[in-house]
Amino acid sequence: MSKTYKIGIVGCGGIANGKHLPSLSKLDSVELVAFCDIIPERAEEAAAKYGVEGAKVYSDFNQLLQDESIDIVHVLTPNESHARISIAALEADKHVMCEKPMAKTAAEARRMVEAAKASGKKLTIGYNNRFRRDSQHLKQICEAGTLGDIYYARAHAIRRRAVPTWGVFLDEEKQGGGPLIDIGTHALDLTLWMMDNYKPKVVLGTAHHQLSQRENAANAWGPWDPSKFTVEDSAFGMIVMENGATVVLESSWALNTLDIDEAKCSLSGSEGGADMKGGLRINGEEFGRLYTKEVELSSGGVAFYEGKAENDADLEMYRWIEAIDKDLTPVVTPEQACVVSEILEAIYESARTGKAVYMNGADA
C-alpha cells in the first residue's frame, strides 16, 4: 500500500466486533483512529481493544465526520440509518464501506449511489460471502464460460431454527424486514454476481409469519419474544430477468426443513451447472456421459495477497483498502448492491399486494 489509511467506525456492535475490527486490525496499511456508537461504552471498549493510541470516541457520527484526517468510514449500524450516515460520510469526503443490506429501502440505496458519484469517493457494501474460497473459485468458473449461459439459479438462505433474538433483528421499523433482508440479501447478491446479471424484469414474492408468534419455540439462541417479532419468519421470491433468466430466492430463519443452506447458490447453464451444497460441485456432460466434479478447496489456488487471508472477512477488508489505494473498482459496487435492494423491496411489495412487480419500466 502507498500510505496508511485512517479509519473511523460508526456502530461498534456485533458486526463491528465480529467481522470488521478483527480483520482491519490485521492490516498494516490502516489505523483505527475513531469509534462512534450511541452507547458510549461500546465505542470506548472498541477503541481500547482495536484503536491506535489516542483514538477518539464519539456518540454522534457527525462529530466523527468533522475529522478531516479520517480517510475511510465503516457504517455498521442498523439498516434504517445506513443511507443517512453513508451519504453524510461521502459528502464529508470519506470513502465508505457500509454493511449489508445497502439500505432499508430501494430509494435510499439509489440516493447512496448518486452520493458516491457526486463525491468521487468509493462506496462498497459488506457482502463478504463473495470472498469465500468456494465463491471465488465458482466466479472464475462462471467467467471462463464453463457453465455457458446461466438461465436458472436458486439463491439459498434457509435456517431450520436460528432466529436472531438480540439487537434489532426482529424490529421491522429499524431493519425493514426479517430473513429476506438479513440473510436472503447475501444469497441474492452471490447469485446475481455469479450470473453477472443485474437487469430484473418482473418479481413475484411471498412472505410468511407462520412460526413467529409461537411461545417458547425451539431456537438456536433461545426462544424469541412473539410480541417483538414484527418481521416475517420466511420469504420467497421468483425473479425473471430481462433476458429470460430465472432466479428463485428462498430465505427463512425458521422453517420446518432439513435442507439447510445459507448464503449459497445453485446455477444451471447451457453448458453445465454448479452448486455449493456440501462443498463446490460442478456438473455437466462430456463425450456423451454425465459428470459431477467436486472441487478441492482446502489447499492451493491463487494467492490473494502477500500474507495470509484467514477468512472471507480478511480478504474482503484487504481488497477494499487495495481498491482505494490503487484506485480500483471495489469488488462489490454500489450499483450492484442497489439492484439487490430493489429486488428485495419488490419481493416485499409483491408479498403485500399479491401482485407481480414489474421493474425498470417493464410492462405487465
TORMARGU-432507 format. One record per residue (C-alpha): residue in three letters; x, y, z. Coordinates in pm, 1 decimal, decimal comma. Each point is the difference from the previous one (the first is absolute). Layout:
<pts>
<pt resn="ALA" x="X" y="Y" z="Z"/>
...
</pts>
This chain:
<pts>
<pt resn="MET" x="0,0" y="0,0" z="0,0"/>
<pt resn="SER" x="117,1" y="351,5" z="-77,4"/>
<pt resn="LYS" x="-107,0" y="152,5" z="333,6"/>
<pt resn="THR" x="-162,5" y="-72,3" z="332,7"/>
<pt resn="TYR" x="-373,5" y="67,8" z="-1,9"/>
<pt resn="LYS" x="-184,7" y="134,2" z="301,1"/>
<pt resn="ILE" x="-336,7" y="-165,4" z="63,2"/>
<pt resn="GLY" x="-299,5" y="108,2" z="206,2"/>
<pt resn="ILE" x="-254,6" y="-258,2" z="117,6"/>
<pt resn="VAL" x="-367,2" y="95,6" z="39,4"/>
<pt resn="GLY" x="-182,7" y="-271,7" z="193,0"/>
<pt resn="CYS" x="201,8" y="-214,2" z="242,0"/>
<pt resn="GLY" x="-236,8" y="-291,9" z="49,3"/>
<pt resn="GLY" x="5,4" y="-362,7" z="-109,8"/>
<pt resn="ILE" x="92,4" y="38,2" z="-367,3"/>
<pt resn="ALA" x="281,6" y="242,0" z="85,8"/>
<pt resn="ASN" x="153,9" y="-226,7" z="261,3"/>
<pt resn="GLY" x="-76,6" y="-323,7" z="-178,4"/>
<pt resn="LYS" x="123,3" y="93,7" z="-347,3"/>
<pt resn="HIS" x="137,7" y="344,7" z="-80,4"/>
<pt resn="LEU" x="224,1" y="82,2" z="294,5"/>
<pt resn="PRO" x="181,4" y="-335,7" z="28,8"/>
<pt resn="SER" x="76,1" y="-4,1" z="-374,2"/>
<pt resn="LEU" x="94,4" y="366,4" z="-31,0"/>
<pt resn="SER" x="233,5" y="-31,5" z="298,4"/>
<pt resn="LYS" x="208,0" y="-254,7" z="-197,3"/>
<pt resn="LEU" x="82,5" y="252,9" z="-272,4"/>
<pt resn="ASP" x="316,5" y="207,6" z="33,3"/>
<pt resn="SER" x="-141,4" y="255,4" z="-243,3"/>
<pt resn="VAL" x="-279,3" y="128,3" z="226,2"/>
<pt resn="GLU" x="-37,9" y="172,3" z="334,8"/>
<pt resn="LEU" x="-326,1" y="-11,9" z="191,7"/>
<pt resn="VAL" x="-12,1" y="354,8" z="132,0"/>
<pt resn="ALA" x="-365,2" y="71,1" z="89,1"/>
<pt resn="PHE" x="-296,3" y="-195,0" z="137,0"/>
<pt resn="CYS" x="-362,6" y="105,7" z="26,2"/>
<pt resn="ASP" x="-301,4" y="-163,8" z="159,6"/>
<pt resn="ILE" x="-321,5" y="126,2" z="158,9"/>
<pt resn="ILE" x="103,1" y="-212,0" z="299,8"/>
<pt resn="PRO" x="327,7" y="170,7" z="98,9"/>
<pt resn="GLU" x="128,3" y="-301,9" z="192,1"/>
<pt resn="ARG" x="3,3" y="-210,4" z="-316,2"/>
<pt resn="ALA" x="206,0" y="259,8" z="-185,3"/>
<pt resn="GLU" x="239,3" y="27,2" z="291,9"/>
<pt resn="GLU" x="48,0" y="-376,7" z="18,1"/>
<pt resn="ALA" x="64,5" y="-24,4" z="-374,3"/>
<pt resn="ALA" x="247,8" y="287,3" z="13,2"/>
<pt resn="ALA" x="186,0" y="-157,2" z="290,3"/>
<pt resn="LYS" x="26,9" y="-335,2" z="-176,7"/>
<pt resn="TYR" x="59,6" y="100,8" z="-362,9"/>
<pt resn="GLY" x="78,9" y="370,5" z="-13,4"/>
<pt resn="VAL" x="333,5" y="175,0" z="-33,4"/>
<pt resn="GLU" x="132,5" y="189,1" z="297,7"/>
<pt resn="GLY" x="-215,8" y="306,9" z="47,5"/>
<pt resn="ALA" x="-289,4" y="-135,3" z="-207,1"/>
<pt resn="LYS" x="-303,3" y="224,3" z="31,9"/>
<pt resn="VAL" x="-344,6" y="-108,5" z="118,4"/>
<pt resn="TYR" x="-330,6" y="159,0" z="-103,1"/>
<pt resn="SER" x="-371,3" y="-52,6" z="54,5"/>
<pt resn="ASP" x="-95,4" y="222,4" z="-298,1"/>
<pt resn="PHE" x="123,2" y="-111,8" z="-342,3"/>
<pt resn="ASN" x="-10,9" y="359,5" z="-128,1"/>
<pt resn="GLN" x="282,1" y="89,3" z="238,1"/>
<pt resn="LEU" x="209,4" y="-289,9" z="-130,1"/>
<pt resn="LEU" x="-55,6" y="114,7" z="-358,5"/>
<pt resn="GLN" x="141,3" y="343,9" z="82,6"/>
<pt resn="ASP" x="343,9" y="-154,2" z="47,3"/>
<pt resn="GLU" x="172,9" y="78,7" z="-330,5"/>
<pt resn="SER" x="280,4" y="-247,5" z="68,4"/>
<pt resn="ILE" x="-237,5" y="-297,7" z="-34,0"/>
<pt resn="ASP" x="20,6" y="-156,9" z="-345,4"/>
<pt resn="ILE" x="-253,8" y="-282,5" z="30,1"/>
<pt resn="VAL" x="-319,6" y="-57,6" z="197,3"/>
<pt resn="HIS" x="-161,2" y="-338,1" z="67,0"/>
<pt resn="VAL" x="-375,0" y="25,0" z="62,0"/>
<pt resn="LEU" x="-100,8" y="-292,8" z="223,4"/>
<pt resn="THR" x="-334,8" y="109,8" z="138,5"/>
<pt resn="PRO" x="-359,3" y="-131,3" z="-31,3"/>
<pt resn="ASN" x="-143,4" y="9,1" z="-352,6"/>
<pt resn="GLU" x="-217,1" y="307,6" z="49,0"/>
<pt resn="SER" x="304,5" y="226,5" z="43,3"/>
<pt resn="HIS" x="225,2" y="-144,3" z="-272,9"/>
<pt resn="ALA" x="-91,5" y="254,4" z="-265,8"/>
<pt resn="ARG" x="-5,2" y="304,5" z="224,9"/>
<pt resn="ILE" x="344,8" y="-64,2" z="146,3"/>
<pt resn="SER" x="159,1" y="-122,7" z="-322,4"/>
<pt resn="ILE" x="-117,2" y="301,1" z="-199,9"/>
<pt resn="ALA" x="122,7" y="237,5" z="269,9"/>
<pt resn="ALA" x="339,2" y="-173,7" z="1,4"/>
<pt resn="LEU" x="31,8" y="18,9" z="-378,6"/>
<pt resn="GLU" x="-90,5" y="367,3" z="10,3"/>
<pt resn="ALA" x="269,2" y="43,6" z="266,5"/>
<pt resn="ASP" x="254,7" y="-128,0" z="-254,3"/>
<pt resn="LYS" x="40,7" y="-350,5" z="146,5"/>
<pt resn="HIS" x="7,3" y="-336,2" z="-174,1"/>
<pt resn="VAL" x="-275,4" y="-219,7" z="142,7"/>
<pt resn="MET" x="-52,1" y="-367,4" z="69,4"/>
<pt resn="CYS" x="-359,3" y="-58,1" z="111,5"/>
<pt resn="GLU" x="-119,1" y="-329,8" z="138,7"/>
<pt resn="LYS" x="-265,4" y="-195,9" z="-185,7"/>
<pt resn="PRO" x="-272,6" y="50,1" z="-98,9"/>
<pt resn="MET" x="82,2" y="326,1" z="-172,9"/>
<pt resn="ALA" x="-300,6" y="178,4" z="147,7"/>
<pt resn="LYS" x="-342,1" y="-53,7" z="150,0"/>
<pt resn="THR" x="-171,3" y="111,8" z="-322,2"/>
<pt resn="ALA" x="86,1" y="-3,0" z="-369,2"/>
<pt resn="ALA" x="-43,1" y="378,1" z="-21,4"/>
<pt resn="GLU" x="263,2" y="45,3" z="271,2"/>
<pt resn="ALA" x="233,5" y="-238,1" z="-182,7"/>
<pt resn="ARG" x="-35,6" y="202,8" z="-318,7"/>
<pt resn="ARG" x="80,8" y="319,1" z="191,1"/>
<pt resn="MET" x="316,7" y="-167,5" z="128,7"/>
<pt resn="VAL" x="106,3" y="-82,4" z="-356,4"/>
<pt resn="GLU" x="-54,0" y="360,3" z="-105,4"/>
<pt resn="ALA" x="186,0" y="132,7" z="303,9"/>
<pt resn="ALA" x="300,5" y="-217,2" z="-81,8"/>
<pt resn="LYS" x="3,4" y="124,5" z="-359,9"/>
<pt resn="ALA" x="-28,8" y="361,7" z="108,1"/>
<pt resn="SER" x="275,1" y="-28,9" z="261,4"/>
<pt resn="GLY" x="249,9" y="-188,3" z="-213,3"/>
<pt resn="LYS" x="65,0" y="-224,3" z="300,0"/>
<pt resn="LYS" x="-26,2" y="-377,5" z="4,8"/>
<pt resn="LEU" x="-299,2" y="-178,4" z="150,2"/>
<pt resn="THR" x="-30,6" y="-372,3" z="56,4"/>
<pt resn="ILE" x="-242,4" y="-227,2" z="185,2"/>
<pt resn="GLY" x="100,0" y="-280,5" z="238,4"/>
<pt resn="TYR" x="-95,9" y="-309,7" z="-197,9"/>
<pt resn="ASN" x="283,8" y="-207,5" z="143,0"/>
<pt resn="ASN" x="-123,0" y="-333,8" z="-138,9"/>
<pt resn="ARG" x="144,3" y="95,7" z="-338,3"/>
<pt resn="PHE" x="343,2" y="-46,7" z="158,2"/>
<pt resn="ARG" x="-39,0" y="-360,4" z="115,2"/>
<pt resn="ARG" x="225,6" y="-256,2" z="-170,4"/>
<pt resn="ASP" x="-292,4" y="-177,0" z="-166,9"/>
<pt resn="SER" x="-147,3" y="330,1" z="-120,0"/>
<pt resn="GLN" x="328,9" y="122,4" z="-142,8"/>
<pt resn="HIS" x="56,4" y="-326,0" z="-186,0"/>
<pt resn="LEU" x="-355,9" y="-20,3" z="-131,2"/>
<pt resn="LYS" x="24,1" y="357,9" z="-126,2"/>
<pt resn="GLN" x="307,7" y="-99,3" z="-201,8"/>
<pt resn="ILE" x="-193,4" y="-294,6" z="-144,1"/>
<pt resn="CYS" x="-290,2" y="225,7" z="-98,2"/>
<pt resn="GLU" x="228,4" y="260,2" z="-157,1"/>
<pt resn="ALA" x="178,0" y="-272,8" z="-199,4"/>
<pt resn="GLY" x="-332,5" y="-96,3" z="-157,5"/>
<pt resn="THR" x="10,6" y="-356,3" z="135,0"/>
<pt resn="LEU" x="-370,7" y="12,3" z="85,6"/>
<pt resn="GLY" x="-100,5" y="178,4" z="-319,0"/>
<pt resn="ASP" x="-307,1" y="224,6" z="13,9"/>
<pt resn="ILE" x="-132,1" y="-19,0" z="358,2"/>
<pt resn="TYR" x="-377,1" y="10,1" z="-43,0"/>
<pt resn="TYR" x="-122,6" y="-149,9" z="328,6"/>
<pt resn="ALA" x="130,2" y="49,5" z="353,2"/>
<pt resn="ARG" x="-105,0" y="-49,6" z="358,4"/>
<pt resn="ALA" x="116,2" y="225,0" z="282,0"/>
<pt resn="HIS" x="0,7" y="-185,8" z="333,3"/>
<pt resn="ALA" x="-37,2" y="160,4" z="343,3"/>
<pt resn="ILE" x="-179,3" y="-259,8" z="211,5"/>
<pt resn="ARG" x="30,9" y="-68,8" z="371,7"/>
<pt resn="ARG" x="-203,4" y="-261,6" z="183,4"/>
<pt resn="ARG" x="-16,5" y="189,6" z="330,9"/>
<pt resn="ALA" x="249,5" y="282,7" z="35,2"/>
<pt resn="VAL" x="-189,4" y="320,9" z="65,4"/>
<pt resn="PRO" x="230,4" y="280,5" z="125,2"/>
<pt resn="THR" x="-153,1" y="114,1" z="326,7"/>
<pt resn="TRP" x="241,3" y="282,1" z="84,9"/>
<pt resn="GLY" x="31,0" y="357,8" z="-121,7"/>
<pt resn="VAL" x="-264,4" y="127,0" z="-242,1"/>
<pt resn="PHE" x="-25,2" y="-297,0" z="-237,0"/>
<pt resn="LEU" x="-369,6" y="-54,5" z="79,4"/>
<pt resn="ASP" x="-89,9" y="370,0" z="-25,4"/>
<pt resn="GLU" x="-153,4" y="80,9" z="-339,1"/>
<pt resn="GLU" x="27,2" y="374,1" z="54,8"/>
<pt resn="LYS" x="378,4" y="-9,9" z="45,6"/>
<pt resn="GLN" x="83,5" y="-287,1" z="-235,0"/>
<pt resn="GLY" x="-260,3" y="20,9" z="-276,0"/>
<pt resn="GLY" x="-62,6" y="-372,8" z="9,5"/>
<pt resn="GLY" x="110,2" y="-337,8" z="133,0"/>
<pt resn="PRO" x="193,3" y="-288,3" z="-155,0"/>
<pt resn="LEU" x="-48,6" y="129,0" z="-355,2"/>
<pt resn="ILE" x="186,7" y="324,1" z="64,5"/>
<pt resn="ASP" x="236,8" y="-160,3" z="253,9"/>
<pt resn="ILE" x="126,8" y="-325,9" z="-154,0"/>
<pt resn="GLY" x="-195,6" y="-14,3" z="-325,5"/>
<pt resn="THR" x="189,3" y="309,2" z="-110,5"/>
<pt resn="HIS" x="330,8" y="-192,3" z="18,9"/>
<pt resn="ALA" x="-133,8" y="-289,4" z="-206,7"/>
<pt resn="LEU" x="-147,6" y="229,9" z="-263,6"/>
<pt resn="ASP" x="315,4" y="209,0" z="-27,0"/>
<pt resn="LEU" x="210,3" y="-313,4" z="-45,2"/>
<pt resn="THR" x="-232,5" y="-139,0" z="-266,6"/>
<pt resn="LEU" x="-25,4" y="316,2" z="-210,6"/>
<pt resn="TRP" x="376,4" y="44,2" z="22,0"/>
<pt resn="MET" x="60,5" y="-350,8" z="-132,7"/>
<pt resn="MET" x="-248,6" y="57,0" z="-282,5"/>
<pt resn="ASP" x="131,2" y="352,5" z="-65,9"/>
<pt resn="ASN" x="-361,8" y="95,8" z="-57,3"/>
<pt resn="TYR" x="-144,3" y="314,2" z="159,5"/>
<pt resn="LYS" x="-301,0" y="65,9" z="-219,6"/>
<pt resn="PRO" x="-317,4" y="-129,1" z="171,1"/>
<pt resn="LYS" x="-325,7" y="21,7" z="-193,1"/>
<pt resn="VAL" x="-269,7" y="-138,7" z="227,8"/>
<pt resn="VAL" x="-13,0" y="-122,4" z="360,4"/>
<pt resn="LEU" x="-255,0" y="-214,3" z="183,6"/>
<pt resn="GLY" x="32,6" y="-57,7" z="373,1"/>
<pt resn="THR" x="-158,6" y="-133,3" z="316,0"/>
<pt resn="ALA" x="73,0" y="65,2" z="367,1"/>
<pt resn="HIS" x="-114,2" y="-209,0" z="295,6"/>
<pt resn="HIS" x="-57,4" y="36,3" z="373,9"/>
<pt resn="GLN" x="-68,5" y="-367,0" z="62,1"/>
<pt resn="LEU" x="228,7" y="-57,4" z="298,5"/>
<pt resn="SER" x="78,9" y="347,6" z="132,9"/>
<pt resn="GLN" x="-286,2" y="12,0" z="250,8"/>
<pt resn="ARG" x="75,5" y="-331,5" z="170,0"/>
<pt resn="GLU" x="84,5" y="5,4" z="368,8"/>
<pt resn="ASN" x="308,0" y="-182,2" z="131,7"/>
<pt resn="ALA" x="106,6" y="-109,3" z="-348,8"/>
<pt resn="ALA" x="310,8" y="-210,7" z="-51,9"/>
<pt resn="ASN" x="275,4" y="230,2" z="-122,9"/>
<pt resn="ALA" x="378,3" y="4,4" z="-20,1"/>
<pt resn="TRP" x="19,1" y="313,5" z="216,0"/>
<pt resn="GLY" x="-292,3" y="-76,4" z="228,9"/>
<pt resn="PRO" x="-370,6" y="77,6" z="-42,9"/>
<pt resn="TRP" x="-93,6" y="326,0" z="-167,0"/>
<pt resn="ASP" x="-251,7" y="245,8" z="138,4"/>
<pt resn="PRO" x="-307,7" y="-14,8" z="-229,7"/>
<pt resn="SER" x="-101,2" y="353,0" z="100,5"/>
<pt resn="LYS" x="327,3" y="134,2" z="-142,0"/>
<pt resn="PHE" x="3,2" y="-218,7" z="-313,4"/>
<pt resn="THR" x="-143,3" y="255,5" z="-245,3"/>
<pt resn="VAL" x="177,8" y="-123,0" z="-314,7"/>
<pt resn="GLU" x="-65,7" y="-305,8" z="-217,0"/>
<pt resn="ASP" x="146,0" y="-336,6" z="100,8"/>
<pt resn="SER" x="26,0" y="-114,3" z="-364,7"/>
<pt resn="ALA" x="-12,6" y="162,6" z="-341,8"/>
<pt resn="PHE" x="31,5" y="-136,9" z="-352,4"/>
<pt resn="GLY" x="32,9" y="162,3" z="-338,2"/>
<pt resn="MET" x="18,3" y="-74,2" z="-369,7"/>
<pt resn="ILE" x="189,8" y="249,4" z="-212,9"/>
<pt resn="VAL" x="-12,7" y="-3,4" z="-379,7"/>
<pt resn="MET" x="279,2" y="197,4" z="-161,5"/>
<pt resn="GLU" x="-25,8" y="199,8" z="-321,6"/>
<pt resn="ASN" x="177,1" y="-275,9" z="-193,6"/>
<pt resn="GLY" x="-241,4" y="-264,6" z="132,6"/>
<pt resn="ALA" x="231,7" y="-145,8" z="263,3"/>
<pt resn="THR" x="-187,1" y="-103,7" z="315,2"/>
<pt resn="VAL" x="115,2" y="21,7" z="362,6"/>
<pt resn="VAL" x="-182,4" y="-161,4" z="291,8"/>
<pt resn="LEU" x="89,7" y="152,7" z="337,6"/>
<pt resn="GLU" x="-80,4" y="-184,6" z="321,8"/>
<pt resn="SER" x="57,9" y="152,5" z="342,0"/>
<pt resn="SER" x="-105,2" y="-101,2" z="347,7"/>
<pt resn="TRP" x="117,1" y="19,7" z="359,7"/>
<pt resn="ALA" x="-240,5" y="-274,3" z="105,9"/>
<pt resn="LEU" x="-124,7" y="-262,4" z="-243,4"/>
<pt resn="ASN" x="-106,7" y="-360,0" z="49,4"/>
<pt resn="THR" x="263,2" y="-148,2" z="-228,8"/>
<pt resn="LEU" x="320,3" y="-199,8" z="14,3"/>
<pt resn="ASP" x="127,8" y="157,9" z="-321,1"/>
<pt resn="ILE" x="204,3" y="276,7" z="160,8"/>
<pt resn="ASP" x="224,4" y="234,2" z="-198,1"/>
<pt resn="GLU" x="101,3" y="359,4" z="59,0"/>
<pt resn="ALA" x="168,0" y="249,9" z="-232,2"/>
<pt resn="LYS" x="31,3" y="-256,6" z="-278,1"/>
<pt resn="CYS" x="-123,0" y="-36,1" z="-354,4"/>
<pt resn="SER" x="-74,5" y="-266,6" z="-259,7"/>
<pt resn="LEU" x="54,8" y="85,8" z="-365,6"/>
<pt resn="SER" x="-124,0" y="-165,5" z="-319,3"/>
<pt resn="GLY" x="149,3" y="104,7" z="-331,5"/>
<pt resn="SER" x="-9,7" y="-112,8" z="-360,0"/>
<pt resn="GLU" x="335,5" y="-178,6" z="33,2"/>
<pt resn="GLY" x="5,4" y="-109,3" z="363,1"/>
<pt resn="GLY" x="-117,5" y="57,3" z="352,6"/>
<pt resn="ALA" x="139,5" y="65,0" z="347,0"/>
<pt resn="ASP" x="-110,3" y="2,2" z="360,1"/>
<pt resn="MET" x="148,5" y="66,6" z="342,6"/>
<pt resn="LYS" x="-172,7" y="-282,6" z="185,7"/>
<pt resn="GLY" x="250,6" y="-189,2" z="212,9"/>
<pt resn="GLY" x="284,7" y="167,2" z="-183,6"/>
<pt resn="LEU" x="35,9" y="132,7" z="-352,3"/>
<pt resn="ARG" x="-132,0" y="-240,1" z="-264,8"/>
<pt resn="ILE" x="7,3" y="44,5" z="-376,4"/>
<pt resn="ASN" x="-215,8" y="-212,4" z="-227,4"/>
<pt resn="GLY" x="-28,0" y="-42,2" z="-374,8"/>
<pt resn="GLU" x="15,8" y="-225,9" z="-301,0"/>
<pt resn="GLU" x="315,5" y="-119,7" z="-173,3"/>
<pt resn="PHE" x="42,6" y="-247,3" z="-286,4"/>
<pt resn="GLY" x="-357,7" y="-118,7" z="37,3"/>
<pt resn="ARG" x="31,0" y="-54,3" z="375,3"/>
<pt resn="LEU" x="-110,8" y="200,0" z="301,9"/>
<pt resn="TYR" x="260,2" y="102,2" z="255,3"/>
<pt resn="THR" x="13,0" y="152,1" z="348,0"/>
<pt resn="LYS" x="320,6" y="159,0" z="123,0"/>
<pt resn="GLU" x="70,2" y="99,0" z="360,8"/>
<pt resn="VAL" x="253,5" y="280,1" z="33,3"/>
<pt resn="GLU" x="267,5" y="-36,2" z="267,4"/>
<pt resn="LEU" x="27,1" y="339,0" z="170,2"/>
<pt resn="SER" x="209,3" y="-77,4" z="307,5"/>
<pt resn="SER" x="334,0" y="77,6" z="-165,0"/>
<pt resn="GLY" x="155,0" y="158,6" z="-305,0"/>
<pt resn="GLY" x="-166,4" y="264,3" z="-212,6"/>
<pt resn="VAL" x="110,5" y="351,7" z="-77,6"/>
<pt resn="ALA" x="165,3" y="196,3" z="280,4"/>
<pt resn="PHE" x="-228,0" y="294,9" z="71,7"/>
<pt resn="TYR" x="270,6" y="224,9" z="140,8"/>
<pt resn="GLU" x="329,7" y="-12,5" z="183,5"/>
<pt resn="GLY" x="-66,5" y="-152,6" z="336,6"/>
<pt resn="LYS" x="-296,6" y="-210,2" z="95,0"/>
<pt resn="ALA" x="-375,5" y="49,3" z="-29,5"/>
<pt resn="GLU" x="-132,7" y="-205,3" z="288,2"/>
<pt resn="ASN" x="-362,9" y="48,5" z="-100,2"/>
<pt resn="ASP" x="-229,2" y="177,5" z="-241,7"/>
<pt resn="ALA" x="-15,3" y="313,4" z="214,9"/>
<pt resn="ASP" x="378,9" y="36,1" z="-5,5"/>
<pt resn="LEU" x="3,7" y="-13,8" z="-378,6"/>
<pt resn="GLU" x="-299,5" y="233,1" z="-23,1"/>
<pt resn="MET" x="175,4" y="267,9" z="206,4"/>
<pt resn="TYR" x="328,4" y="-35,8" z="-186,7"/>
<pt resn="ARG" x="-166,0" y="28,7" z="-340,5"/>
<pt resn="TRP" x="-197,2" y="304,8" z="117,2"/>
<pt resn="ILE" x="308,3" y="187,4" z="116,1"/>
<pt resn="GLU" x="184,3" y="-109,9" z="-313,6"/>
<pt resn="ALA" x="-278,4" y="145,1" z="-216,7"/>
<pt resn="ILE" x="44,9" y="336,3" z="169,2"/>
<pt resn="ASP" x="379,5" y="-10,4" z="-9,8"/>
<pt resn="LYS" x="24,7" y="-102,0" z="-367,0"/>
<pt resn="ASP" x="-315,0" y="179,2" z="-117,1"/>
<pt resn="LEU" x="-171,1" y="-325,3" z="-101,9"/>
<pt resn="THR" x="-371,1" y="-76,6" z="-27,7"/>
<pt resn="PRO" x="-108,1" y="-164,2" z="327,9"/>
<pt resn="VAL" x="-91,9" y="-368,6" z="-24,1"/>
<pt resn="VAL" x="-352,4" y="93,8" z="112,8"/>
<pt resn="THR" x="-118,0" y="308,4" z="-187,8"/>
<pt resn="PRO" x="-281,1" y="222,5" z="130,1"/>
<pt resn="GLU" x="-188,9" y="-47,4" z="-326,4"/>
<pt resn="GLN" x="-4,0" y="-378,1" z="48,6"/>
<pt resn="ALA" x="-106,4" y="26,8" z="363,4"/>
<pt resn="CYS" x="-274,7" y="244,3" z="-95,3"/>
<pt resn="VAL" x="-156,3" y="-254,8" z="-236,9"/>
<pt resn="VAL" x="-2,2" y="-252,8" z="285,4"/>
<pt resn="SER" x="-188,7" y="249,9" z="217,5"/>
<pt resn="GLU" x="-244,6" y="75,1" z="-280,8"/>
<pt resn="ILE" x="-79,8" y="-370,0" z="-43,9"/>
<pt resn="LEU" x="-41,5" y="-57,1" z="373,9"/>
<pt resn="GLU" x="-243,0" y="292,3" z="18,7"/>
<pt resn="ALA" x="-191,0" y="-136,3" z="-299,6"/>
<pt resn="ILE" x="-38,8" y="-338,2" z="174,1"/>
<pt resn="TYR" x="-139,8" y="172,0" z="308,4"/>
<pt resn="GLU" x="-234,9" y="210,5" z="-214,8"/>
<pt resn="SER" x="-120,1" y="-305,3" z="-191,5"/>
<pt resn="ALA" x="-56,8" y="-187,6" z="326,7"/>
<pt resn="ARG" x="-203,2" y="292,8" z="132,6"/>
<pt resn="THR" x="-212,9" y="55,8" z="-309,7"/>
<pt resn="GLY" x="-22,5" y="-351,7" z="-138,1"/>
<pt resn="LYS" x="107,0" y="131,3" z="-339,4"/>
<pt resn="ALA" x="311,6" y="-27,4" z="-212,7"/>
<pt resn="VAL" x="225,8" y="305,3" z="0,3"/>
<pt resn="TYR" x="135,7" y="115,8" z="-336,5"/>
<pt resn="MET" x="333,5" y="178,9" z="12,0"/>
<pt resn="ASN" x="208,5" y="236,3" z="-209,6"/>
<pt resn="GLY" x="-297,7" y="114,4" z="-203,9"/>
<pt resn="ALA" x="-109,2" y="-351,5" z="-101,2"/>
<pt resn="ASP" x="-367,1" y="-37,5" z="-91,7"/>
<pt resn="ALA" x="-240,2" y="-246,2" z="157,9"/>
</pts>
